[in-house]
Amino acid sequence: MAHIITLTTDFGTQDGFVAQMKGVILHINPEALIVDTTHDIEPFSPIEAALVVNGFFGYFPPGTIHLVVVDPGVGSSRRAIVARCQGHYFVGPDNGVFSLVFRNNVACEIREIKNPKFFMAQQHPTFHGRDIFAPVAARLSSGWPFEDVGPSIQDPERLSYPPALKTEYGIEGKVIYVDRFGNLSVNIETSMLDKPVKEINLGSLSIKGLSRTFCDVPDYQPVALINSFGLLEIAINKASAGESLGIGLGARVRVIWGDIIPD
């Protein structure tokens, strides 16, 4: 029985960990179609995984199984879960990697992985990706009932990026994600930008207004726009904003729509 299984991790590709997981999946279901989304999530960053997974899952067909292993708490008391949302399945640690999926889909059904028939008889305490999550995804792709995984839960771990704050002059936010191009995603969602934006300040950089695309500004010039996550993004056309500006996660961003810029 063929099913798509997406695979998202912070493992990189140097050590063969991803290959081990794929081997487990294909041993259980040789017909599984495995799609590598990324293995370059920032190590130990469930919130980055949450952003990335929420950004791509809806482009896959219903029935797709999304296996996500960004798991700094592996071997601890954190739960292992499977969720069903909008006809998609999500398998991974209960540490917030599915927070944005759950936030945007209130009808999600979530179960704790408890049925030993679904995972390996022996589990190494540092590699649940191979010994628990991969076999669970494979068995679901083979038609094993979702309801048999384990008991239903109502209290999954929910992370949220630090909230942006509206002020009398605009919005105060922070950089929460840096992609491989060095573009800086800010925790300011489109819905918050309910007035014309006059200026965006980041460190010593000031950008006048929002653009629609990167090429709305000349090469190597800074630009602010709404990215495909629906977040404010600071970029430099054809260069890395992170490297060029020496700015990374947590940097303060100010959106100005008033006439007075605070000190």
C-alpha positions as CSV (number, residue, x, y, z in Angstrom):
1,M,0.0,0.0,0.0
2,A,1.7,3.2,-1.1
3,H,1.5,6.4,1.0
4,I,3.6,9.5,1.0
5,I,5.7,10.0,4.1
6,T,7.4,13.3,4.5
7,L,10.6,13.4,6.6
8,T,11.7,16.5,8.5
9,T,14.6,16.5,10.9
10,D,17.6,18.4,12.3
11,F,19.9,15.5,11.6
12,G,21.7,16.8,8.6
13,T,23.0,14.3,6.1
14,Q,26.5,13.5,7.3
15,D,25.9,10.7,9.7
16,G,23.4,8.3,8.2
17,F,20.7,8.8,10.8
18,V,18.2,9.7,8.1
19,A,19.1,6.6,6.1
20,Q,18.5,4.4,9.1
21,M,15.0,5.8,9.5
22,K,14.3,5.3,5.8
23,G,15.5,1.7,6.1
24,V,13.1,1.0,8.9
25,I,10.2,2.6,6.9
26,L,10.9,0.7,3.7
27,H,11.5,-2.6,5.6
28,I,7.9,-2.3,7.0
29,N,6.4,-0.8,3.8
30,P,8.5,-1.2,0.7
31,E,5.9,0.8,-1.3
32,A,6.1,3.9,0.9
33,L,7.0,7.1,-1.0
34,I,9.4,9.0,1.2
35,V,9.8,12.7,0.5
36,D,12.7,14.6,2.2
37,T,11.5,18.0,3.1
38,T,14.6,19.2,5.0
39,H,17.1,17.8,7.4
40,D,18.6,21.2,8.2
41,I,16.3,22.5,10.8
42,E,18.3,24.4,13.4
43,P,19.4,21.7,15.9
44,F,17.2,21.5,19.0
45,S,14.7,24.0,17.6
46,P,11.1,22.8,17.8
47,I,9.8,26.3,17.0
48,E,11.7,26.4,13.7
49,A,10.3,22.9,12.8
50,A,6.8,24.2,13.7
51,L,7.2,27.0,11.2
52,V,8.5,24.9,8.4
53,V,6.0,22.0,8.8
54,N,3.1,24.4,9.0
55,G,4.4,26.1,5.8
56,F,4.5,22.9,3.7
57,F,2.1,20.3,4.8
58,G,-1.0,21.8,3.1
59,Y,0.6,21.4,-0.3
60,F,0.7,17.6,0.0
61,P,-2.4,15.4,-0.7
62,P,-4.7,14.2,2.1
63,G,-3.5,11.0,3.6
64,T,0.2,12.2,3.7
65,I,2.0,11.2,6.8
66,H,4.4,13.9,8.1
67,L,7.2,12.5,10.2
68,V,9.1,15.2,12.2
69,V,12.0,14.5,14.4
70,V,13.5,17.5,16.1
71,D,13.7,16.1,19.6
72,P,16.1,17.6,22.2
73,G,14.1,15.8,24.9
74,V,14.6,12.3,23.4
75,G,14.6,9.6,26.1
76,S,12.9,11.9,28.6
77,S,9.3,11.8,29.9
78,R,8.1,13.8,26.9
79,R,5.4,12.0,25.0
80,A,5.4,10.6,21.5
81,I,2.3,11.5,19.5
82,V,0.4,11.1,16.3
83,A,-2.2,13.6,15.2
84,R,-4.8,13.7,12.4
85,C,-5.6,17.1,11.0
86,Q,-7.4,17.9,7.8
87,G,-6.8,14.4,6.6
88,H,-3.1,14.6,7.2
89,Y,-1.1,12.6,9.8
90,F,1.7,14.0,12.0
91,V,4.1,11.8,13.8
92,G,6.7,13.0,16.2
93,P,7.6,14.1,19.7
94,D,5.2,16.1,21.8
95,N,7.4,19.1,22.2
96,G,5.7,21.7,20.1
97,V,6.8,20.8,16.6
98,F,3.2,20.7,15.6
99,S,2.1,23.8,17.5
100,L,1.1,25.9,14.5
101,V,-0.7,23.0,12.9
102,F,-2.7,22.5,16.0
103,R,-3.3,26.3,16.4
104,N,-4.7,26.6,12.9
105,N,-6.7,23.4,12.9
106,V,-8.9,23.1,16.0
107,A,-10.4,19.8,14.9
108,C,-7.2,17.9,15.2
109,E,-7.4,14.4,16.9
110,I,-4.2,13.6,18.8
111,R,-3.1,10.3,20.3
112,E,-0.2,9.3,22.4
113,I,1.9,6.5,20.9
114,K,1.5,3.6,23.4
115,N,0.7,0.5,21.4
116,P,4.0,-1.5,21.3
117,K,2.8,-3.3,18.1
118,F,3.4,0.0,16.2
119,F,7.1,0.4,17.1
120,M,10.3,-1.5,17.5
121,A,10.6,-4.1,20.2
122,Q,13.9,-2.5,21.4
123,Q,14.2,1.3,21.5
124,H,17.5,3.0,21.9
125,P,17.0,5.9,24.4
126,T,18.7,8.4,22.0
127,F,17.1,7.4,18.7
128,H,13.3,7.4,18.9
129,G,13.2,8.7,15.4
130,R,14.4,5.3,14.1
131,D,12.8,3.0,16.8
132,I,9.5,4.7,17.5
133,F,8.5,7.4,15.0
134,A,9.7,5.8,11.8
135,P,7.9,2.4,12.4
136,V,4.7,4.2,13.5
137,A,4.7,6.2,10.3
138,A,5.4,3.1,8.2
139,R,2.6,1.1,9.8
140,L,0.2,3.9,9.4
141,S,1.2,4.0,5.7
142,S,0.5,0.3,5.5
143,G,-3.1,0.8,6.6
144,W,-2.8,0.2,10.4
145,P,-5.7,2.0,12.1
146,F,-4.8,5.4,13.5
147,E,-7.1,4.7,16.5
148,D,-5.0,1.8,17.6
149,V,-1.9,3.9,18.1
150,G,-2.8,4.8,21.7
151,P,-5.1,6.9,23.8
152,S,-6.5,10.2,22.8
153,I,-5.0,13.3,24.5
154,Q,-6.3,16.8,24.8
155,D,-3.2,18.7,26.1
156,P,-0.4,18.5,23.5
157,E,2.6,20.7,24.1
158,R,2.1,24.1,22.4
159,L,4.9,26.5,21.7
160,S,4.5,30.0,20.4
161,Y,7.0,32.4,19.2
162,P,7.4,35.4,21.4
163,P,4.4,37.7,20.8
164,A,4.8,41.0,18.9
165,L,3.5,44.0,20.7
166,K,1.4,46.8,19.3
167,T,2.4,50.3,20.6
168,E,1.3,53.8,20.0
169,Y,3.7,54.2,17.1
170,G,3.6,50.7,15.5
171,I,4.7,47.2,16.4
172,E,7.6,45.8,18.3
173,G,8.7,42.3,17.1
174,K,11.7,40.0,17.0
175,V,13.5,37.8,14.5
176,I,12.4,34.2,15.0
177,Y,13.8,32.4,11.9
178,V,16.7,32.8,9.6
179,D,16.5,30.8,6.3
180,R,19.4,29.5,4.2
181,F,19.4,32.7,2.2
182,G,19.9,34.8,5.3
183,N,16.4,36.2,5.2
184,L,15.0,37.2,8.6
185,S,11.4,36.2,9.5
186,V,9.9,38.4,12.2
187,N,7.1,37.4,14.6
188,I,4.8,40.0,13.0
189,E,1.9,38.4,11.1
190,T,0.1,40.0,8.2
191,S,-3.0,40.5,10.2
192,M,-1.2,42.8,12.6
193,L,-0.2,45.2,9.7
194,D,-3.6,46.9,9.7
195,K,-2.2,50.4,8.9
196,P,0.0,51.7,6.2
197,V,3.6,50.9,7.1
198,K,5.9,53.8,6.8
199,E,9.2,52.4,8.1
200,I,10.8,49.2,9.5
201,N,13.8,49.5,11.8
202,L,16.2,46.7,12.5
203,G,19.4,47.7,14.4
204,S,20.8,50.7,12.5
205,L,18.9,49.7,9.3
206,S,15.8,51.7,8.3
207,I,13.6,50.4,5.4
208,K,10.9,52.6,4.0
209,G,7.6,50.7,3.7
210,L,6.8,47.2,2.5
211,S,7.6,45.8,-0.9
212,R,5.9,42.9,-2.7
213,T,9.0,41.1,-4.0
214,F,12.8,41.0,-3.5
215,C,13.5,42.6,-6.8
216,D,11.4,45.7,-6.0
217,V,14.8,47.1,-4.7
218,P,18.2,47.2,-6.5
219,D,20.6,44.3,-6.0
220,Y,22.2,44.2,-2.5
221,Q,19.8,46.6,-1.1
222,P,17.5,45.8,2.0
223,V,13.9,45.1,1.5
224,A,10.9,44.3,3.8
225,L,8.0,42.2,2.6
226,I,5.5,39.5,3.7
227,N,6.9,36.1,3.2
228,S,5.2,32.8,2.3
229,F,4.8,32.0,6.1
230,G,2.6,35.1,6.3
231,L,5.2,36.9,8.4
232,L,7.2,40.1,8.0
233,E,10.6,39.4,6.5
234,I,13.7,41.5,6.3
235,A,16.0,40.6,3.4
236,I,18.7,41.9,1.1
237,N,18.2,41.3,-2.6
238,K,20.7,38.7,-3.7
239,A,22.6,38.7,-0.4
240,S,22.2,37.4,3.1
241,A,20.6,39.9,5.5
242,G,21.8,37.9,8.5
243,E,25.4,38.0,7.4
244,S,25.4,41.5,5.9
245,L,23.8,43.0,9.0
246,G,25.3,40.8,11.6
247,I,21.8,40.1,12.9
248,G,20.2,36.9,14.0
249,L,17.5,35.3,16.1
250,G,16.0,37.6,18.8
251,A,17.0,40.8,17.1
252,R,14.5,43.6,17.8
253,V,12.4,44.9,14.8
254,R,10.2,48.0,14.9
255,V,7.4,48.7,12.5
256,I,6.5,52.4,12.4
257,W,3.3,53.9,11.1
258,G,3.2,57.0,13.3
259,D,5.1,60.2,12.7
260,I,7.2,59.9,15.8
261,I,10.0,57.3,16.2
262,P,10.7,56.5,19.8
263,D,14.2,56.6,21.2
